[in-house]
Amino acid sequence: MKRFTLTLDLIDNEEKIAAYERYHEAVWPEILQSIRDSGIEQMEIYRFGNRLFMIIDSSDEFTFEQKAAADAGNEKVQEWEKLMWDYQQALPGSKPGEKWMLMKEIFKLEKKK
């Protein structure tokens, strides 16, 4: 299993943040299926203010490149992503069109053996 952590900012507007959360209370079934089909086994999103933090646990075969290729050919995913851009903003240092940015792990507490 692989684990990834990503971050993204929402537009700092209470109404937009509330609307974004409502969409995520009822994510479209086609979006959930595309996530599962890509090899993502678990996904969680947390929010503090307008900052989002995502944890992904995936199969060992999962790659972001394969997911991006599948998403590019999926009209419903493209519709969802376009809609989400109404609420999201790129992070400083990201390239044009980049959304969720991978985070670098800097510390991990391991179980005592």
N, C-alpha and C positions, 0 to 999 in steps of 0.2 A: 504494500500500500504506500502511496505517496501522499504527502501533505503540502498544501500551498496556502500562503496567507497573502491577501491582497487588500488594497485600500483605494478609496475613491471619495471625493467630496460631492455633496449635494449642493445645489444652489441654496444659499443661506436665506431661506424664506420659509417661515412657519407653515404657510398654506401648502407650498410645494412639498415640503418634507412630509406633512401629514398625508398628502395625496400619494406620494411615493410609498409610504408605509401601507396605505390602503391597497395599492396594487400588489404589494408583497404579502398581504393577507389572503389573496386569492390569485396567485400566479396562474396564468393560463396553462391548461393541461398540456398543450403542445410544447410549451417552454420547459415544463418539468420533464416531459418525455425526452426532449433534445438533450437536457442536462444528463439524465440517466443513460441515454444511448451513447454519450461521449465517454463513459467510463467513470463519471463522477458518482461516488457512492454516498457521500454526505456533504452537505453544504450548509453553512450557517452565516448569517449576516448580522452584525451588531452595529449600533449607531451611538455616537456621542456628539451632540450638537449636530453639525452638518457633515461630520466625518463618518464614513462607513468602514467597517473592517469585515472581511470575508475569510472564512476558513473552508478549505476544500480538502476532502479526503477522496482519493481516487484509486482506481486500479493501477497496477504497475505499467500497464500499456497506455494509459492516458497521456496525451500531449495537447498543449494549447494550440499547436499548429493544426492538428487533426480536427479539433473542435472548431477552430476558426473556419476551416475549409467546409465542414459540414454546415455550420451556421450560415455561411455565405450563400449556400444553395437552399436554405429553408426560409420561405417567404414569411412565415409566422414569426420566426426568430428575428428576422430583419424588421418586421413591423414593431415587435416588442422593443428592440434595441433603439429604434428611432423614437419611440414614445418615451423611453427612459431618459434619452438625452434632454428631454424637456425639463428634467429634474436634476440631472447630473452636471458636474463641471469638471474639466480636466484638472489634474493636480499640477502644481508648478513643477517644471522639469520634464513633463510628459511631452511626447510628440503629438502633432495634430492628429486628431481622431482616436488617440489612446484614451481608454477609460480606466478600468481596473488596473492598478499597478502592483506587480509582485513586490512583496516586502522581503527584506533580508533578515534571516534569523540571526540574532546576536547573542542569545542565551537560551539554554534549555536545561531544566532541572531533570535529571534522570532518576528513576527509581533506585533505591538502595538495594543492593543484592546481598 
